[in-house]
Amino acid sequence: MATGALISFAVERIGDMLIQEANFFKGVRGQVERLQSDLKAMQCFLEEADKKQEEDPRVRDWVSAIREAVYEAEDIIDMFIINAQSLRTHSFPERAFKKLIKRYKVGKKVEAIQLGLQDISNRREALGIPNIGEGTSMSRSAQMLQDLRRSAPHAEELLVVGLKKDVNKLVEQLIRGGDQRRRVISLVGMGGIGKTTLARKVYNHTKVLEHFPACRAWAYVSQDCRPRDVYMQIIKQVCTSTKDQQVLEMEKLQEHELGDFLHEHLKEKRYLIVLDDIWSCADWDCLAKVSSNDPDCLGNVFPDGGKGSRILLTTRHKDVALQADARSIPQEMKLLSKQESWDLFRRKAFLDHVEEDRYPPDLAKLGREMVDKCNGLPLAIVVLGGLLSRNMSHTEWKKVHDNISAYLAKEGSQTGVMTVLNLSYIDLPSYLKPCFLHLSLFPEDYVISTRKLFLLWIAEGFVLSEQAGQQSMLVTVEVYLNELVNRNLIQVVRMSVNARVVECRVHDLVRELAITKAKEQNFFGTHDIADPLSSSTNNSSLFSSKCRRQSIYSDMERYASVEHSTPYLRSLLFFKLGRETCRISQLDFIGKCFKVLRVLDLEGVKVESLPSIVGTLIHLRYLGLRHTGLKLLPPSIGNLRSLQTLDVNNLKQVPNVIWKIQNMRHLYMEGQKDVIPLQIDTLENLQVLSGITFEQWIVNNSSKLTCLRKLKLEGRCEVEGVKFSNSIAKLCGLKSLYLKTSYESSIPSLAMNSCLHLSKLDIKGHMQKLLETFQFPPNLSQLTLEGCKLDCDPMPILEKLPNLLTLRLRAESYLGTEMHVSANGFPQLKVLQFFELSKVIKLNIENGAIPWLIQLHCHFSTRISRVDKLTNLVEVKLVEDSKTISVIPVWEKFLRRHGFSKYHLYWDISWETNIYGHIEFWIRRKKVLNHDQ
C-alpha cells in the first residue's frame, strides 16, 4: 500500500498492542516504543515521497526499503504475540523462562530494525535525495508528459464516434438564451474517456462560433496548476489586438494583476472559456479566485456580466464540477458501447478499407476480442487501433492479442494508456491509495458488494481511528468509496433507493493499473492459479514470499495441497467464478501456514467443515463464510479475540461462544436452523448485528450494546410487545431496524417513539395492526413494509410521518384495492414504491399532497389521480406482469391516461425484462436546465 498509509497503520497498531498486550511486552516495551517513535518521524515526509518515487528511481528504492522495514516490524510483533499466547498453557516456571528468552530475541530484532531505519535515513542523504518538499519544479519526465498531453483548441480528431448527442446537448447549454448568468458547464469522466475531444468538438461547433464570435479562449490546466500561466493563455486569445510588446509587458505582471486585468477585460463581454483538465477544487478556487468561505461566490477573475457567458471545464473529479457551479448538472461521460467501440477501432486500424468493410475475417475476430478488453475506453481503442494499423499480419495481431495490457502500457511511451491512467493514481491522497490497490484482488469484471468491500477495508486497517473521529469506520469507508467513484476510478453498478452505492466494479484497464502498482509494493500475490500442480509450474514460486495478500480464483483443492512459502500472509480471499462447485475439504493448512492472517474470505466456496485450528488465528479480523454450506462452527472460534467481522449464513446453530470475542463489530448470521441461547450483550463494540432471533435477543441486556447502529431480528416471534419495545428503546444509538418474522407468528405491538436516532425501519411479517403515527420513531426517514397483510389503508397513518423520505410497500403489505393520500400528506416524501401490489388498482392523491415526490414505482394497472400535478417527479417505473405485452402502447397509455401532454418532449422512455420475465418500463424526465434557478 502507499507507504505513508502503511506506516500510519503500523504506528497505530503498535500503540494498540502496547496497551492490549501490556503483559507480553514487559522488558521490551521501551524498545518497541522507540521503534514506534522512529516510524512516526519518517511518517512526516513520506506522503510527498510517495509522489516523488514515480519520477525518481532512487526515491522509489528508498521508499521500498522503508516499506520492507515496516513489514518486518509488523511481522516480529505479530509473531511475538502468537508465541507469547502459546505459552499460556505451560507451567509457571517454564512459561517465565521461555518468556524471557522470547523477549530477548524480539528485543534484538527490534534493535536491528531501528539500526536499519537509521541506515535508510543516512542513505537518503548519501544518495543526495533532497528533503521532501524542497523545491517546486517539476521533474523532467513529468514536464515532458504535461507537454505531450497539452491540449489545443483546433487540433480536432478526425475519428470521433458516439459523441453526436453529447455535442448537441452541450451546444444547447452553451448558447441557450434564457439564462443570461455566467454558468460553468462541466465534462466529467475517467482518464482517456474523451473529455477533451468532446470539448474541442463543441468549442469549434458552428453555432458556438456564431454565438461567441469575439471572445473565446482555450486553456490547458493540468495537475501542475499555475494560475499565472493559465491567465496568460487566455489573455493571448481574448486580447487579439494586443501587440507583441504589450504582451511582453503583461508577462511581467504579478499573478493577481493578470487576474484583475482579465476581469476588467471580460466583464462587459459575452465570453466562452474552456479550462481543460482541472484536477482539484482548490485549483478551481485558485483560478477563479473564489472565496472558500462563500461557495456561492462566482469568482473575481471570470465575471458575471449578465451577458450569457459560459465556462466549459473538463475534469476527472465530480467534486470539482459541483464546486465550480452547484446549480449546473455535470455531464458525466459514458464509455462507448460495443458497436461504437468497434466502429472507432476499425476506422483507426483498417484505414483505407474501412468504408468498404473489406478486412480479413481472421483479423476482425482478433480485433473484436481486443476491443472488448478496452471496455469502451476511447483512448485505449485509438491507441490499439493505431498500433495494429502499422502491421496487418495475423502473427503481429495475435502477439498483441495475447498480451494486450503490456502493449497498451508501453505504446506511445509518455502518452500510453497506462501512463494517462497513472496520473489518477498519482493524484490520490495517501489514505485512498491502499483502498485503490485493494481493488486489484477482485477478478476481472467482478461485481463487488460495497457492504463486503467496506468490511474488508476496515479489517485491512485502511481506516485509522483518528481518521474516523467520532463517526463510525463504516461511514468513513463509504466516504472513501464515494471519493474513488467521483474520481472515476470505480464504476457504479447499482445504487440504493437513497442514492448509496450498493454494487460496483472496476474498468479492466484501471484494474490492470491497480495490479501493476500492487505488485510493485508486494501488496498481493499471483491471482489466478490455473493449474498449480501442472508439470510446468514450480510450486515453490507460485507466490513471492514477501507478498501480503493472495486471491485465488480457481483450483481451490490444488491450492490447498501445494507447499506454501508465505508465512506472513495477511489476507487470503477465495472467489467462486462460474457455476462449477468449488470445494476445499481440508482447511488445516490455513491455520498451520498463515499464523498472522488478518482476513480470510471463503464466500461461495463449498467447505465441508471449519477445523478447530482456525481458532489459533488470533490476529484474524475478518472471517467470511457466507454461502459455504457450513452447518456448524467450532467452539474454538471464541478464541479469535481480534475478530471484528463474522459473516456467515444458514448455520444449523451458532455456538454460544461469540460473547468471548470482545472486538466484534459486525456480526452477520442470518438463517439459523436451530435456535439455542446466544449471549451477545458482552460485545460492547458491536455496531451491526444481523440474523439473531427474537428468542435469542430478548434474553440479552440490550442496554450494554451502546455502539449498536444496525439490528436485524428474524425467526419465530412470541415475545411480549412491551418487553420487546423496551429492549429496542435501550439502544440509544440505533439507526436501522429490520424485523422479519416467520409465517406462523406476528410482529409484536411496538412503540418506538423514544428511538430518536432510528431513521430506517423494515418490517416483514404479519401485523395485527399498523402502529399509530405517534408510535413511529420521530426521525424516521425510510420505511419498508412487506407481508404485513394490513386490511386498512395505511396511508392515513403514514402520510403524517413528518420526516419520511422513502416509503416502500412490498408484496402483501396491504390487501385492499384502493389507497388515499390527503392534501398536505407526506410533506417530505421523495420516493414512493409499490412492489407486487397488483391488487391496488387506485391511488388517490389530493392536491397539495406529496409535493416533493421524485420517484414513483408501481404496477401498470394502478390508476393514480393527479400524478401530472407532481411537478418534481423525475422518474416513473411501471411493472407489467404480462410477458407478451406490446411495449409502446403501455407507456403511451400511461402518460395519456395521467394527463401528460407533449410527453415525447419531456420524457425519455426505456424498458427491460426483469429476472421474472416481466417487463419494467422506465419513464424519466429529460434533464433540462431550470432557467429560474
N, C-alpha and C positions, 0 to 999 in steps of 0.2 A: 504494500500500500504506500501512499505518499509518506515519505519518511518522517516529516513533521508530525503527521497524524499518528503514525506508528509510535513515535516517542511519547506523544501526549498520552496515548493509551497505556504504554508501558509505565510511565510515571504514575498515573492514577492507579494502575493495578498493583504496583509495588507498594504504594501507600495503603491501599486496601488490605494487602497481605500483611503488612506490618501491624495493622490493627487487629485483623481477624485471626491471625496465626501468631499472636504475640509470644506464646509459649515456645513455639518451634524456633523462633528467631533469636532467643536468648543467646548471647555470646557472639552473634554476628550482626546484631541489629545496627550497630554503628557503621559497619562496612556497607550494609545494604542501603542505609540512609544516605551515605556519601555517594553511592552509585546513583541513587535517585537524584541527588543534587547535581551530579555531573551531567546527567541526561537533561535535566531542566536547563542547565547552562547552554547546552547545544541546541535545545529546542528554540531558543530565542531567535536564531537566524536561519533555521532550516527551511522555513516556508519559502523564503526567497531563493535558497539554494536549490529547492525542488524545481523552480522555474529555470534557473541558470544551467542546470545539468542538461537541459535539452540542447544547449548550444556548445557547452564546453565539456569534452570527454574527461578532463581532469576533475572537474567538479562532480561529474557523474560517478567516477570511480571513488571519489572521496565520500560522497553521499552513500554509495553502496557499502563502503566499509563501515559507516555508522549504522546502517540498517542491519548488517550482519552482527554487529556488536550488540545491538538491541535484541535481536532474535536470540543470541546466545545468553543474554542476561535473563530473558523470559524463560528459556529452557532450563537454566540452572535453578531458578527459584521454583518453577513448577515441579521439577523433579525432586527437589529438596523436600517440598511439602508432601509429595507422594511417599517418599522414603520415610519421612518422619511419621506419617499416618500409619504406615505399615508396622511401625514399632509398638503401636499401642497394645498389640496382643502379646508382647513379650513381657517377661518378668521385670520388676523394677530395676534390679541391678544391671541386668543385661540391657534393658532399654536405656538407662542412663549412660552406660559405657558407649553404646553404639551411637547415641545422640551426639556425644562429644566428638566422636570420630567424624560423623557426617557434617557437623558444624565446622569442624576444622577444614574439611575438604571444600565445603561450599565457600568458606571464607577465603581460601586460596584462589578459588575460581573467580570470585568477585574481584579480588585484588588484581588478578590477571586481566579482567575486562577493564578495570579502571586504568591500568597501565596502557592497555590497547587504545582506550579513548584518548589518553594523553598523547600517545604516539600519533593518532589520527589528527589531533589538533595541531601538533608540531608539523606534521607532513603538509598540512594546508599551507602553512607559512613557507615551508621549504619549496613547495611547488610554485609559489608566487601567486596562489589564488587569493584575490583581494577579499577584504571583508565584505560580506554580503550587504548590499545596499549602497556600497561606494560606487559613485559614477552613475550616470543615467543614460549613457549612449547605448544604442542597440548593438548587438553583435553583428558581425559581417553577414553571417548566414541569415539572421533574422531580417536584416535590412534588405538583403537580396530577395528574400521571399516576399516582403512587402512590396518591393518594386515590381516583381513579376506579377503580383496579384492586383496591382493598382488598376482600377477601372477607369475607362474613358467613356464619355457620353456617345461618341459617334462610331465606336468600334463594334458595330452590330454583327451578331452572329447570323450567318445565312441559314443555318439549320436550327429552326425553332419549332418545337412540337408541343401541342397540348396547352397553349397559353392564350388562345383566342378569346375565350370567355373572360379570363382574368384581365387581359388587356382592356377589353371593352368596359368591364366593371370599374377598373381603375381610372380610365379616361373619363368616365361619367362622374366619378367622385372628384376629379381634379377640376372639371370645367363646369360643374353644376352651378347655376346662378343663384339658387335660392339661399345659400348660406354664404354671406359675404365676409364672415370672420376668417381669420387665418387659422387653418386646420393643418394638423400633422397626420398624414396617412402612412401607415407602416406595412412593410412586407416582412413577414416573419417566417423563418424556416431553417432547417439544418444546413450545414455547410455543403455546398455543391448542388443544392436543390434548384437553383436558377433564379435567385432573388435579383441579382444584378442584371441578368438577361431580361427579365420581365420589366424591371425599372427602366432599362435602356429602350426597350420597345415602346413603352409609354412615353418616355421623355421625347422621343423622336416622332411620335404619332402626329399626323397632320392636324387633327383637331386641337391637340395640345399646343402645337406650334402656333396655331391661329389664335388661341386663347391667351397665350403668354408670348406675344411677339417680340417684346423688347427687353425683358428682364428674366433671364433663365441662367441657372448655373448648376454644375455637377461637381461635387467634391467627394473625394475618397478619404475616409477617416481612418479605419484600421484599428488594431489593438493598441498601437502606439499613438494614441490620440494627442495631437498637438494643435490646439485651437488656433494658434497664430498661422500655421501652415494652411489650415482649412480656410481661415478668413481670406488669406491671400489668393487661394484657388478661386474663391467666389468673387472677390473683387476684380480679378483679371477678366472674369467673364461678364459681370454685370456692368462694369465700367468700361465699355468698349471704346469710348472716345478718349480714355486716359492715355496720354503719351508715355513712351518708354521712360523718359526722365522722371515723370511723375510717379510711375510705378517704382522706380528705384528709390525715390524719396520716401514712398509709402512703406517700403520694406524696412526702413529704419525705425518705423514707429513701434511702440510697445504693443503688446497683445491687446490690452484694454482700449488703446487708442484706435486700433484697427476695428475692434468691435463697435466702438462708438461711431466710427466713420461709416461702417456698414449699416448700422441702424439708421443713421441720417439719410443715407442714400436710398434705402428701401422703403422708408415709412410712407411715402406718397405714391408708391408704385404697386401694381399687381405683379407679384413675382412668384416664380417656381424654383425651388432649390431642392436638389437631390443630395442627401447625405448618405453615401453608400458605406455600409459595413461599420455600424456603431456597435460597440461591444458591451457597454455598461450604462446604467442610469447616471452614474457620476460623469461619464463622458458627455452625455446629452446635456446635463445641467451645466457643465463647464462650457460647452459650445454655445448654448443658448443663454448663458448667464442667468439660469433660473435659481431662485432662492429656494433652498431646501426646506425652509420654514413655510413656504407658501406654494403648495402644489398646484394651485390654480393660476399662478403667475405664468404668462405665456413667454416670458423671456425678454431681455432687453436688446439682444442682437438682431433677432428676427421679429420685427414689429407687427402688430395687428392694426393695419390702417383701414380696416373695413372695406378692402378692395377685392376680396376673394382670393387672397394669396394662399399658396399651398407649399408645404414641405413634404417631400416624399423621402422616407428613410428606409433602409434595409438593415436588418439585424437578425442574429440568431436567437436573441433572447426576448421573449414576450414581455417581460417586465419593462424593458426599455421602451417598447411601443406604448404601453399603458402609462408610463411616466411622461412620455412626450406629449400625449394627448389622451386623457382618460375618457373623453367623450367620443372618440373615434374607435370603431371596431377594427382591430388589426386584421389584415388579410393574411391568414396562415396558409402557406403554400403546401400543396399536396404532392405526393410522389406520383410519378407517371403511371398510368395503367399499363397492363401487359402489351396492349396493342400500340399505345403511344410509345412505349419503350422500344418496341420492335421497329416502328417507323423511324424513330430517331437513329437507331443503330444502323439500319440498312442504308439510310441516306449517308451516314458517315463512313461506313465500311465498304459499301459496294460502288459508291461514286457513280461512274458512267452507266452502270446497269440498273440503277435504282428505279427509273421510270418504267422500264420495260419488265421489271421483275425477273430479269434474266440473271440469275445467280445460281451456282451449283447447289443442288439439294443437300449434299453432304455438309457443305459449309453453312447452309441455312440451319440445319439441325444443330450443329455445334454452336452457331450464333445464338439461336433461341435459348439454348441451355445456359450460355454465358450471360445473356441479357437477364434471364431470370435471377441470376446471382446478384445482379446490380439492384434488384428490388426497387426499380423505378427511380433511382437517383440519377438525374441527368448528367452530372459531371462524370460519374463512373461510366455511363453509357458512351458519352462522347470520347473519353479517354480510350476506352476499349475499342470503339469503332476506328478511331484514328490509328491505334497501334496495329490492328488487323488489316487495315487498308493497304499497308506497306507490303504485305506478303500474302498472296491469295492461295498459298499451298495448304493442303489438308494437314500436312505434318506440322507446319507452324501454328495453325489454328488449334490443333489438338494439344500442342505443347502449352499454349496459353490456357486452353480449356481446363487442363489438368492441374494448373497452378495459378488460377486467376487472381487470387489475393496478392501474391508476390508481384505479379505484373502490374496490377493497379497501384501497388505501393511505390514501385520504382519508376513507372512510366511518367515522363515529364519532369523527373527529378524534383525540383522545388515546388512544382505545381501539380505533382501527383495527387491522386485522390486521398491517400492516407495522410499526406502532408497537410492538405487543406483541412481534413477532419481533425488532425492532431492539434490544430490551433484551438479547437474547442476544449481539448483535454488540458492544454497548457493554461487556458484561461480559467479552469476550475479552481475554486478556493480549496485549500488543503483538506477541509473536512468532507468535501464531496468526492475527492479522488478515490479513496478506498471504496466508497459506495459504487462508483462507476466501474472500478476494476472488478468488483464482485459480480457484476453482470456477465463477465466472461465465463463464469461457471455454468451458466444455463445453456442448454442445447440450442442449435440454430432454429429460428422461427418458433421457439418455445413461448407459449403464453404464460406469463408469470402472475401468480396471485400476489397482489400487493400486501395482503394480510401476512402471508408467509414471508415475503421479502422483508417487511418491517421487522418481524421477529428474528430473522436471520441477521439483519444488520445490527440489531441490539445485542444479540448473542456474540457477534464478532467483536463487539466493543467499538463500533464506529461512532457511537454517540456517547460522549462523556457526560458525567453528571453535572459538571459545571456548564456545559453547553445547553443541557435540557433546562437547568434552572428550576423554577417552580413547576413547570409543566411536565407531563409525563414524557418518557422517552418515545412512546408511540406517537405522540403529537409531533415531536421533533423529527423523527424519521419520515413522517408524512410530509413535513416541510422540505426535507432533503429531496424526496422523490419529486415533489412539485417543482423544485428548482431544476432538477435534471430534465423534467418534461418541458419547462419553459425555455431551457437551453437547447431543446430539440435533440437531446441525446437519448431520450426514451420516448417510445410511441405509445399513445393511449389506445387500448383495445376496447375497454368497456368502462363506463362511468356509472356511479350510483345515481339514484334519483336526485340526491342533493349535491351532485357535481363533484363527487370524490372519485379518484381513480381506483377501480376495483381490479382490473387486469391490464397488463402492459406487455410490451415486447421491445426488442432491440433490433434495429436495422442490421442486416448481415454485415455490412461494412463497418458500422460503428462497433459491432461485436468483435470484428477482426482487429480493430484498433485496440479495444479493451484487452483482447488476448495478447497482442504484441506487448503492450505496456505491462500486463500482469506477469508475463514470462520474464521480462527484464528484471523484475523485482522479486522473483521467486514467490510470487503471490499464490500461484497454483501450479498443479502438475498436469501432465498429459491428460487430455479429455477422454477421447473415445478409445476404449480397449476393444478393438475389433476382434482380435484373436490373440490374447496374451500368451497362449501356450503353443502357438504355432512354432514350427522349427526355425522360422526366420526371425523370431522375436527373442531378444535377450531379456529374460525375465528380470534380471537384476537391474536393468537400465530402464525399466518402464517409467519410473519417476525419478526425478532428482532427489537426492537425499535431503536437500535443503528446502524442498517445496513445503508450503504450509497448508495448502488446500488441495483436495482432489475431488473431481466429479466424474462419476462413472456412468456411461450411457448404455452399456450392453455387457453381456457375458458376466453376469454377477457371480455365478458359481466359480467361474475360472479366476476371476479377480480374487475371490476368497482363498483360492488354492495356491496362488503364486507367493513367492518369497517377498516380503515387504521390507524395504530399507529406508523408511521414512519415520523414524521413531518420534519425531517432534511434530508430526502432523496435527494441525489444529481443527480442520474441518473436513468431513467426508460426506459427500452428497451422492445419492444414487437416483437415477432418473429412469423411469419406465417409459420407453418410447414404443409406439405401435401397440398392437393388440396381443402380442405374444405374452405368455405368462413368464414372469421372471422370478426366480426363486434363489434364496440363499439359505441352504439347510443348516449351515453352521456359522455362527457369528462369534465364536470364541476368539477368533483371530483378532477381532477389533479390540477387545479388552487386553489381549496379550501384546499386540504390536503398537497400539496407538494410545499410550497411557495418559498423554496430556491433551487428549481430544476435547474440544470445546463444543463442536457442532457435529451431530450425527443425524442425517436425514435419510430415512428409508421409505418415504412415502410412495405408495403404489407398487412396491416390490413385495412379493409373497414371502413372508418369513414364518417358518414353522414354529419357532419359539425364540424367546429372548433369554440368553443364558445369564446365570447369576453373576458372572464375571463383569457384566456391564455395570454392576453396582460399584466396581472399583474405579470407575472413571470419575474421580471426584472433582475434576475441572470442567466436566460437561455442563454446558449452559443451555443447550437446545437439543431436544430429542424428538424427532418427527417420526411417528409410527402410523400415520393415517393411511387407511386402505391397504394395510399389510396382511390382513387376515388373522392377526394375533387375537387370541381369546383371553390370555392371562398375562399379567406382568409379574416378574419375580419379586418377592418381598425385598430383595436387595436393592431395589430401585429407591428405597427410602434412604440409602447411603449417599445419594447424589446431592450432596449438600450445596453445590454451586448451581444446580439446575434452576433456570429461570422460566423455561418453556417446556411443557409436555403436551404434545399434540397427538392424540390417539382417538380412535373411534371404534364402536361396535365390539367392545370387550365384553366377555361373559360377566366379569365383575372387576372392579378396581380394588386392589389390595389396600387395606386400611393402614398404610404406612406413609401416605402423602404428607401427613401432618409433620413429619420429620424434616421436610425439605424447606427450611426457613427462607431461602432466597426465591422461592417460587413466585413468579409474577403473572404468568399466563398459563392457565390450566384448561385444556380442551379435552373432553372425554364423553362426547355425545354417543348415545346408542347403547348404554349399558343394558345387558340382558337380565342379570340377576342383581337385585338391589340388596346390598349389605351395608351396615353402618359405615360411614366415612367421615372421619374428623378432618375438618379443614380450617377451624377457627384459630389455629396457631399460626396461620400463614399471613402474618401482618403486612407483608409486602405485596400480597396478591392484588392484581389490578383487573384481570379478566378471569372469570370463572364460567365455563360453558359446558353444560351437559350433566350437572349434578341434578339428582331427582328431588322432587318436592319432599319426599320422605327423609332423604339424607340431609337436606337443607335445614329443615325445621328443628332438628335436634342440636344444631350448632349455634353458638353465641355470635350472632352476626355483628354485634357492636364492636367486636375485636377486629373486624375486617375494614379498617379505616381507609385503606387505599383502594378498595374495590370500586371500579368505574363501570364495568360491564358484567351483567349477570344473565345467564340463560338457564332456566329451570325446565325440566321436562319429565314425562312419565305420568304415572297414575297420581291423581291429586285428591287426597282425602283429609287435607289439613283444614283446621278451623279458620274462618276468614279473619277474625280479629287478630289471632295469634300470627297468622301469616303477614297481615298488613303491618303489624308491629315489627316483625323481623326485617321487612323491607325499609320501614321508616328509620331504622337504626343505621342504615347505610348512608351516612351524611354526604358522601361524595359520589353516589351512584348517578351515572348519566344515561345508561342504556339498560333496559329490562326486557327480556324475551321470555314469555310464558307459553309452554306448549304441553297440553295435556293429552293423555291417551283417550281413545274414543269412549271408553266406559266411564269416564269421570268428567267433572266440570271445573272451570276456573272458579275459585272461591270468591266470595264477596270481598271487594277491595276498597281501601280508602288510602289514596296515595298523595293527598293534598299537602302532606308535610315533606314530601320529597322535592325539595326546592331546586336541586340540580338535575333532576331527571328530565331529559329532553326527548328521549326516544323510547317508545313503548310498542312492543309487538305482542299481540295476543292471538294464539292459535289454539282453539278448543271451544267447546260448548260453554256458553254463559247463560245462567238463568235470567239475568237482567243486565243491561248495559249500565255502567257506572253513571251516576249523575254528574253533571258538569263540575260541581264543586269538589267531587271526589277525585278528579284527574289531577295530575301534577300541574301546578300553576304555570310552569315554564315549558310545558310540553310543545315540541315543535314538529315531531314526526310520529304518526300513529298508523299502525297496520293491524287490521282485524281479519281473521280467517277462521272459517269453521265455527263461528260463534252461534250460528243458527238463530239470529235475532228475528222475532216476529214483528216488532215495531220499528218503524222508520228511525234510524239512528241520527239522521241529520238535525232534528230539533235540539238534540243534546250537543252533538259535536260542533255545530256551527257557532256555538257560544264560547268555544275554547279560544282565548284571545291571542295566543302566540303560535297557533298551529300553522305550519308552513306546508306540510305534506300529509295527505290522507290517502291511504291505500286500503280499499275494500276488496278482499280476495274471495275465492270460492266459498259459498255457503256462509258468508259472514252475515248476510241478510236474505231472508226467504221471501220477502214481499216483491211486488211488481212496480211500485212507484216510490219515489223519494222527492222531498220538497225542501228547498233552501229558501229561507225567508229573506226579506230585504235586510241588508247590513249583516247577513250571516257570513261567517268565515272572513273576517276583516283583513287577515294577512295571508290566507292560503294561496300558495303558488302552484302546487302540484296536486291534481285530483286524479286518482287512478282506480278504475274498476277492472278487476281481473276475473274472468269466468263467472261474471254475474249476468248471464244471458237472460235470466228471468226478469231482470229490471228493464222494463220497456219504456219507462218515462222518468225523466228527471226535470222537475220544475224549478227554474231559477228565477226568483223575483228580481225586479230592477234594483240595482244597488248592491246585490249580493256578489260575493267572490270578486271584488274589484281588481285584485292583483293576480288573478289566475294566469299562469304562463303555459302550463302543460296539462292537457286533458287526455286520458286514455279510457276508452270504453268499448263496448260491443257495438257493432254496426247497427243493430236493430234498435238500440236505445234512442228514443227521441228526447232531445234536450231543448227546452224552451229558452229563448233569448241568448243562445250561445253566440250569436252575432254581435251582441252588446258587450261581450267580454273583450274590451279594447286592448288589453295587454296580452291576450292569448297569442302564443308563438307557435305552439305545436299541438296537433291533434293526432292521436294514434287510434285507429279503428281495427278491431279484430273480427273476422268473419269466419264462422265455423265451416261453411261450405268449402269444399276443395275444388269445385268446378265452376265457381262464380266468374262472371265476366268482369275483369278488373276495372276498366274505365268507368262504366256506369255507376259503380259503387261510390267512388269519391265524388263524382259529379252529382249524384243523387243526394249524398250527404250535404254537400255545400249548398246546393239549391234549396234543399229541404229546410236548412237552417239559416237561410236568408243572406248568404254571402254573394254579393253581386260582383261581377268582374273578377271572379276568383282566380282566373288564369293570370291576372296581372300581379296579384299579391301573394299567391301561394305556390309553393313547389310541392309536387306530388311524387311519392315513390312507394313501392310495395315490395314485400318479400314473403316467402313462405317460412313459417316457424318450424320448430322441431316436431310439432304435432301435425304438420301438413296444412295448417290453417293459414289463411292469407292475412298479413298485417299491412295496413295502409298507414303511411306517414304523410301528414299534411302539415307542411312547415311554412310559416310566414317568411317571405323573402326579406333579406336584410336590406333595409333602406335607411339612409341617414335621416334622422329626425331634425329638420331644419329649425325647429323651435327650441332645440336643446341649447 
